[in-house]
Amino acid sequence: MSEIFKNIPVIPYEGPKSKNPLAFKYYDADRIVAGKKMGEHLPFAMAWWHNLGAAGTDMFGRDTADKSFGAEKGTMEHAKAKVDAGFEFMQKLGIKYFCFHDVDLVPEADDIKETNRRLDEISDYILEKMKGTDIKCLWGTANMFSNPRFMNGAGSSNSADVFCFAAAQAKKAIDLTVKLGGRGYVFWGGREGYETLLNTDVKFEQENIATLMRLAVDYGRSIGFTGDFYIEPKPKEPMKHQYDFDAATAIGFLRQYGLDKDFKMNIESNHATLAGHTFQHDLRISAINGMLGSIDANQGDMLLGWDTDEFPFNVYDATMCMYEVLKAGGLTGGFNFDAKNRRPSYTMEDMFHAFILGMDTFALGLLKAAELIEDGRVDQFVEERYASYKTGIGAKIRSGETTLEELAAYADELGAPELPGSGRQEYLESVVNSVMFG
């Protein structure tokens, strides 16, 4: 097989002072940070759909990038060319994982039996490419939002036939994930929502979504899948309102329908900000509920109200992300670059620049998060802020050894409490700055 990314070398680590655009400045896979190699903290994954498929199309214009990789698009030859390109790309960057949707891998046929035959063929080809490498599958999923049949959702569809088709796609995608050794399986409810309540039975639709997920779990476990299932929250787009609005909403849904033992969250930065949260917020909510599973490592443009899927460059966000990940003890999944080059960045070299940017951003975020934790001032402040609950009436509140009557009597005797201690937000932000730039 001829080299696809000609004139692109294996990307080396050269350190922060390097001016080489095809070198890492912060990502050093073997560097020990907080007791583990950086590469273990940051299991990066390539998104098949964006990196090998997205060619710069937007609602106002056609492709700007050539992602044919020397083959005719819409053919199995092109599907195999994408595999060849993907593995060369990952090996040159030192990326150990990939993620996929079913229809990222092969062109979808009119008949699902033919689509499945193509998926069998391409997954055999991927398995052959995996041999002799340390590249693995992070997670798989089914695209149940692009085809017109899913205009009203998949699990939430008003059509029982469409529901059955979604179940068939999920079954095959789980088969592929297991075949390729995937660590997780993702549900992103791209159209699991509604445009207007005038034509929507919300309870009915949510029950059906839960049914589809429960059937998927049962099937996955029956064929030996031991990994996590994930929900990837998103508040809107393409639907006006999506049922998996944010981490808290998705966790509540899972608990309501008894799915919380099998599912964790796959948190995307851009989705969190679309929900009106910070990236750190949805990570924290997931972590404190024991459901922080995997991360889509991208960022959005705060001046735009849609999902821009940009490669991350905001080191503050990456630092606070890694702060949450380190505090949670790491991920069961990894860091998938669900990100795409900007439309004018259309060359093959631009693909590498984007991943170098993203990997360096999170590597620097990891270094700074570890320093912030080691510094200890933030943790110490938070510990002291709640000190009143360590003794006396506060300790009784925390242990559940009090009554409302006792608390009311305590308040009567107190008369009026003093103001609570200062939150010192500005001081804490200066601590973060001193760690970031000190």
Wavefront OBJ file of the C-alpha trace (Angstrom):
o trace
v 0.000 0.000 0.000
v 1.384 3.407 -0.967
v 1.740 6.183 1.575
v -1.303 8.462 1.669
v -0.003 11.309 3.835
v 3.189 11.890 1.904
v 5.763 14.268 3.343
v 4.141 13.963 6.794
v 6.535 12.248 9.233
v 5.780 10.447 12.461
v 5.020 13.388 14.752
v 7.754 13.798 17.390
v 7.697 15.493 20.783
v 10.048 18.502 20.680
v 8.977 20.529 23.704
v 7.426 23.976 24.288
v 10.174 25.920 22.540
v 9.826 24.061 19.242
v 8.675 26.060 16.220
v 8.129 22.913 14.143
v 4.420 22.861 13.152
v 4.569 19.072 12.825
v 5.794 18.401 16.355
v 4.185 18.144 19.776
v 5.038 20.911 22.216
v 3.355 19.437 25.324
v 2.117 15.933 24.507
v 4.834 13.506 25.582
v 3.165 10.108 25.897
v 5.816 8.658 28.219
v 6.084 11.618 30.606
v 4.961 10.732 34.130
v 2.237 13.024 35.450
v 0.443 12.376 38.746
v 1.844 8.855 38.896
v 0.941 7.711 35.371
v 2.222 8.147 31.858
v 0.631 11.030 29.989
v -0.543 8.598 27.301
v -2.435 6.616 29.969
v -4.124 9.752 31.302
v -5.034 10.793 27.755
v -6.253 7.847 25.663
v -6.895 9.889 22.525
v -9.202 8.616 19.787
v -9.758 9.561 16.149
v -13.362 10.183 15.101
v -13.930 8.286 11.854
v -16.774 10.577 10.760
v -15.057 13.943 11.034
v -11.460 13.078 10.302
v -12.021 10.676 7.420
v -15.388 11.912 6.215
v -15.991 15.612 6.882
v -14.802 17.531 3.836
v -15.795 21.106 4.673
v -19.402 21.001 3.510
v -21.723 23.429 5.241
v -25.252 24.625 4.572
v -23.928 27.263 2.181
v -21.307 25.356 0.216
v -19.966 22.019 -0.942
v -16.714 20.216 -0.046
v -13.452 22.102 0.147
v -11.255 19.173 1.254
v -10.490 16.032 -0.732
v -11.288 13.027 1.474
v -11.406 10.525 -1.380
v -7.943 9.157 -0.493
v -7.512 8.084 -4.101
v -10.774 6.127 -4.449
v -14.241 6.829 -5.809
v -16.583 7.958 -3.063
v -19.611 5.804 -2.312
v -17.767 2.559 -3.043
v -16.242 -0.180 -0.920
v -12.872 0.770 -2.410
v -13.326 4.196 -0.820
v -14.348 2.582 2.478
v -11.093 0.598 2.464
v -9.094 3.663 1.443
v -10.463 5.445 4.519
v -9.286 2.531 6.667
v -5.812 2.776 5.127
v -5.748 6.536 5.641
v -7.053 6.300 9.196
v -4.462 3.791 10.342
v -1.580 5.673 8.728
v -2.879 8.874 10.329
v -3.177 7.337 13.796
v 0.229 5.695 13.617
v 1.940 8.935 12.600
v 0.329 10.767 15.537
v 0.698 7.973 18.084
v -3.088 7.770 18.578
v -4.162 4.447 20.088
v -7.945 4.467 19.554
v -10.680 5.198 17.028
v -14.473 5.679 17.215
v -17.071 5.097 14.519
v -20.706 5.198 13.439
v -21.862 2.281 11.309
v -22.408 4.400 8.189
v -19.029 6.119 8.619
v -17.431 2.816 7.705
v -19.358 1.942 4.547
v -21.849 3.564 2.184
v -25.361 2.693 3.334
v -27.284 0.488 0.873
v -31.019 0.567 0.187
v -31.342 -2.859 1.836
v -30.090 -3.324 5.402
v -28.920 -6.845 4.580
v -26.516 -5.419 1.996
v -25.366 -2.692 4.407
v -24.624 -5.371 6.987
v -22.699 -7.431 4.442
v -20.573 -4.378 3.684
v -20.033 -3.793 7.397
v -18.854 -7.383 7.807
v -16.418 -6.902 4.939
v -14.983 -3.613 6.197
v -14.725 -4.771 9.813
v -12.722 -7.793 8.645
v -10.429 -5.354 6.814
v -10.105 -3.184 9.944
v -9.212 -6.227 12.034
v -6.424 -7.041 9.604
v -5.124 -3.472 9.845
v -5.196 -3.647 13.642
v -2.871 -6.660 13.668
v 0.685 -5.716 14.506
v -0.372 -2.317 15.866
v -1.449 -1.149 19.320
v -4.497 0.621 17.868
v -7.865 -0.328 19.375
v -11.531 0.637 19.131
v -12.653 3.025 21.868
v -16.359 2.884 21.086
v -18.892 2.333 18.352
v -22.354 3.671 17.671
v -25.138 3.651 15.087
v -26.097 6.685 13.036
v -29.814 6.874 13.720
v -30.309 10.506 12.745
v -29.077 11.172 9.178
v -31.383 9.012 7.088
v -34.825 10.547 6.352
v -36.484 7.569 8.065
v -35.295 9.038 11.373
v -36.888 12.470 10.862
v -38.968 11.857 14.021
v -36.252 10.073 15.923
v -35.238 6.439 16.321
v -36.369 5.115 19.686
v -38.746 8.082 19.870
v -40.201 7.591 16.391
v -43.967 7.470 15.956
v -43.411 4.556 13.531
v -42.997 1.039 14.942
v -41.297 0.020 11.681
v -38.677 2.753 12.114
v -38.197 1.661 15.740
v -37.481 -1.876 14.506
v -35.009 -0.554 11.940
v -33.247 1.425 14.680
v -33.063 -1.740 16.780
v -31.518 -3.596 13.832
v -28.909 -0.883 13.341
v -28.081 -0.832 17.044
v -27.722 -4.626 17.084
v -25.288 -4.595 14.172
v -23.297 -1.680 15.603
v -22.975 -3.529 18.924
v -21.831 -6.617 16.996
v -19.161 -4.519 15.278
v -18.078 -2.891 18.541
v -17.604 -6.298 20.158
v -15.864 -7.672 17.066
v -13.390 -4.769 17.103
v -12.841 -4.961 20.863
v -14.505 -1.649 21.690
v -14.472 -0.380 25.274
v -17.874 1.284 25.013
v -21.036 1.785 22.989
v -22.640 5.230 22.621
v -26.215 6.415 22.218
v -26.353 9.944 20.854
v -30.014 10.813 20.430
v -29.544 13.168 17.520
v -33.257 13.325 16.790
v -34.642 11.907 20.038
v -36.673 14.986 20.867
v -39.422 17.172 19.505
v -40.162 20.343 17.549
v -43.596 21.016 19.074
v -45.588 19.511 21.935
v -48.737 19.834 19.817
v -47.930 16.539 18.064
v -45.798 14.833 20.744
v -46.505 12.325 23.535
v -43.356 12.882 25.611
v -44.023 10.069 28.102
v -44.654 7.582 25.292
v -41.481 8.584 23.455
v -39.241 8.481 26.522
v -40.560 5.048 27.473
v -39.771 3.787 23.974
v -36.248 5.239 24.057
v -35.683 3.468 27.378
v -36.997 0.235 25.861
v -34.561 0.454 22.955
v -31.672 1.096 25.338
v -32.678 -1.754 27.635
v -32.908 -4.153 24.698
v -29.473 -3.001 23.521
v -27.964 -3.636 26.962
v -29.559 -7.073 27.183
v -28.287 -8.008 23.747
v -24.793 -6.617 24.347
v -24.394 -8.520 27.591
v -25.705 -11.705 25.943
v -22.865 -11.651 23.388
v -20.151 -10.892 25.914
v -19.880 -7.098 25.796
v -18.529 -6.047 29.205
v -17.864 -2.368 28.518
v -19.954 0.671 29.347
v -22.905 1.992 27.411
v -22.855 5.781 27.123
v -25.357 8.578 26.631
v -23.966 11.716 24.986
v -26.109 14.640 26.187
v -27.059 17.469 23.868
v -29.795 20.061 24.449
v -30.828 20.975 20.913
v -29.833 20.791 17.257
v -31.071 19.213 15.143
v -34.263 19.039 17.242
v -35.537 22.114 19.071
v -35.573 20.132 22.315
v -33.722 16.860 22.825
v -34.522 14.527 25.690
v -30.868 14.093 26.734
v -30.565 17.852 27.376
v -27.548 17.743 29.717
v -25.772 15.395 32.124
v -28.252 15.906 34.967
v -31.251 15.298 32.698
v -29.700 12.180 31.158
v -28.727 10.769 34.570
v -32.257 11.321 35.846
v -33.638 9.516 32.781
v -31.316 6.550 33.315
v -32.296 6.231 36.962
v -35.998 6.572 36.209
v -35.867 3.615 33.828
v -33.357 1.456 35.725
v -30.518 1.862 33.218
v -28.003 3.546 35.514
v -26.011 0.384 36.291
v -24.980 -0.058 32.646
v -24.743 3.512 31.362
v -22.299 6.367 31.910
v -21.978 9.787 30.288
v -19.992 10.651 27.175
v -19.603 14.398 27.733
v -18.920 16.771 24.856
v -17.628 20.254 25.596
v -19.611 21.902 22.783
v -22.840 20.204 23.865
v -22.392 21.369 27.459
v -22.026 24.989 26.368
v -25.092 24.707 24.126
v -26.999 23.671 27.262
v -25.856 26.864 28.987
v -23.267 25.095 31.140
v -19.512 25.032 31.273
v -17.691 21.905 30.133
v -16.520 21.488 33.739
v -20.102 21.583 35.029
v -21.312 18.556 33.071
v -18.107 16.689 33.943
v -18.590 17.414 37.652
v -22.264 16.389 37.588
v -21.318 13.136 35.865
v -18.440 12.459 38.240
v -20.345 13.014 41.501
v -22.987 10.591 40.244
v -20.383 7.947 39.383
v -21.169 8.273 35.680
v -18.157 10.031 34.139
v -17.296 7.657 31.338
v -15.823 9.236 28.208
v -15.230 12.659 26.647
v -15.709 14.223 23.221
v -12.756 16.599 23.204
v -13.754 19.664 21.225
v -14.964 23.199 21.816
v -17.594 25.515 20.438
v -17.575 29.156 19.427
v -19.378 31.150 22.099
v -20.371 33.739 19.472
v -22.320 31.114 17.537
v -25.389 29.254 18.715
v -24.746 25.898 17.095
v -22.466 22.902 17.365
v -19.261 24.035 15.656
v -17.104 21.042 16.759
v -13.826 22.956 16.762
v -10.503 21.433 17.726
v -9.812 22.536 21.300
v -7.334 25.316 21.956
v -8.762 26.811 25.171
v -6.226 25.708 27.797
v -8.367 27.017 30.678
v -11.217 24.692 29.671
v -8.832 21.789 29.125
v -7.236 22.389 32.536
v -10.569 22.383 34.348
v -11.608 19.308 32.363
v -8.478 17.447 33.431
v -8.943 18.700 36.993
v -12.299 16.898 37.057
v -10.905 13.789 35.370
v -7.977 13.514 37.799
v -10.272 14.078 40.777
v -12.581 11.334 39.480
v -9.704 8.872 39.108
v -9.714 8.861 35.301
v -12.105 7.648 32.618
v -13.420 4.244 31.637
v -13.442 5.590 28.068
v -11.143 8.114 26.457
v -10.796 11.461 24.700
v -12.399 11.316 21.275
v -11.722 14.271 18.988
v -15.275 14.814 17.790
v -13.883 17.830 15.968
v -13.381 18.931 12.400
v -11.078 21.307 10.594
v -12.500 24.681 9.683
v -13.766 24.880 6.121
v -10.777 26.881 4.783
v -8.305 24.430 6.430
v -8.589 21.880 3.672
v -5.160 20.273 3.191
v -3.980 16.940 4.534
v -1.336 18.779 6.535
v -4.142 20.758 8.176
v -5.568 17.473 9.484
v -2.325 16.886 11.376
v -2.099 20.485 12.604
v -5.590 20.106 14.090
v -4.787 16.943 16.022
v -1.455 18.326 17.227
v -3.350 21.377 18.506
v -5.965 19.257 20.291
v -3.510 16.779 21.793
v -1.169 19.539 22.981
v -4.083 21.495 24.476
v -5.201 18.566 26.604
v -1.631 17.625 27.484
v -1.018 21.147 28.761
v -4.366 21.012 30.543
v -3.299 17.780 32.242
v 0.004 19.302 33.384
v -1.704 22.387 34.791
v -4.512 20.400 36.442
v -1.944 18.200 38.183
v -0.110 21.349 39.362
v -3.394 22.859 40.608
v -4.166 19.753 42.639
v -0.599 19.546 43.972
v -0.696 23.258 44.853
v -3.610 22.415 47.167
v -4.962 25.906 47.788
v -8.248 25.339 45.973
v -8.895 22.016 47.720
v -7.950 23.488 51.065
v -10.313 26.419 50.603
v -13.232 24.168 49.660
v -12.509 21.933 52.650
v -12.487 24.893 55.043
v -15.581 26.468 53.474
v -17.744 23.626 54.775
v -15.978 23.284 58.135
v -19.151 24.105 60.083
v -20.488 20.670 59.141
v -17.600 18.811 60.798
v -18.687 19.343 64.406
v -21.755 20.165 66.460
v -25.099 20.614 64.760
v -23.454 20.526 61.309
v -22.058 17.056 61.963
v -25.499 15.875 63.075
v -27.015 17.223 59.832
v -24.454 15.335 57.731
v -24.900 12.087 59.658
v -28.706 12.253 59.527
v -28.947 12.186 63.314
v -31.228 15.181 63.753
v -34.818 16.263 63.232
v -36.481 19.331 61.809
v -37.685 20.179 65.316
v -34.144 20.059 66.722
v -32.848 22.271 63.927
v -35.676 24.773 64.484
v -34.927 24.850 68.225
v -31.236 25.416 67.514
v -32.113 28.318 65.187
v -34.448 29.834 67.832
v -31.646 29.824 70.394
v -29.157 31.180 67.887
v -31.296 34.193 67.105
v -29.651 35.022 63.770
v -26.656 33.377 62.111
v -23.591 35.318 61.084
v -23.010 35.774 57.382
v -21.417 32.671 55.839
v -17.723 32.909 55.027
v -16.634 34.704 51.880
v -16.644 32.644 48.692
v -13.398 34.378 47.616
v -14.042 33.654 43.949
v -11.618 36.306 42.760
v -8.857 34.967 45.017
v -9.392 31.431 43.734
v -9.346 32.615 40.135
v -6.025 34.326 40.860
v -4.745 31.011 42.245
v -5.668 29.328 38.974
v -3.876 32.071 37.038
v -0.782 31.745 39.199
v -0.670 28.008 38.466
v -1.383 28.508 34.778
v 1.257 31.166 34.220
v 3.526 31.081 37.282
l 1 2 3 4 5 6 7 8 9 10 11 12 13 14 15 16 17 18 19 20 21 22 23 24 25 26 27 28 29 30 31 32 33 34 35 36 37 38 39 40 41 42 43 44 45 46 47 48 49 50 51 52 53 54 55 56 57 58 59 60 61 62 63 64 65 66 67 68 69 70 71 72 73 74 75 76 77 78 79 80 81 82 83 84 85 86 87 88 89 90 91 92 93 94 95 96 97 98 99 100 101 102 103 104 105 106 107 108 109 110 111 112 113 114 115 116 117 118 119 120 121 122 123 124 125 126 127 128 129 130 131 132 133 134 135 136 137 138 139 140 141 142 143 144 145 146 147 148 149 150 151 152 153 154 155 156 157 158 159 160 161 162 163 164 165 166 167 168 169 170 171 172 173 174 175 176 177 178 179 180 181 182 183 184 185 186 187 188 189 190 191 192 193 194 195 196 197 198 199 200 201 202 203 204 205 206 207 208 209 210 211 212 213 214 215 216 217 218 219 220 221 222 223 224 225 226 227 228 229 230 231 232 233 234 235 236 237 238 239 240 241 242 243 244 245 246 247 248 249 250 251 252 253 254 255 256 257 258 259 260 261 262 263 264 265 266 267 268 269 270 271 272 273 274 275 276 277 278 279 280 281 282 283 284 285 286 287 288 289 290 291 292 293 294 295 296 297 298 299 300 301 302 303 304 305 306 307 308 309 310 311 312 313 314 315 316 317 318 319 320 321 322 323 324 325 326 327 328 329 330 331 332 333 334 335 336 337 338 339 340 341 342 343 344 345 346 347 348 349 350 351 352 353 354 355 356 357 358 359 360 361 362 363 364 365 366 367 368 369 370 371 372 373 374 375 376 377 378 379 380 381 382 383 384 385 386 387 388 389 390 391 392 393 394 395 396 397 398 399 400 401 402 403 404 405 406 407 408 409 410 411 412 413 414 415 416 417 418 419 420 421 422 423 424 425 426 427 428 429 430 431 432 433 434 435 436 437 438
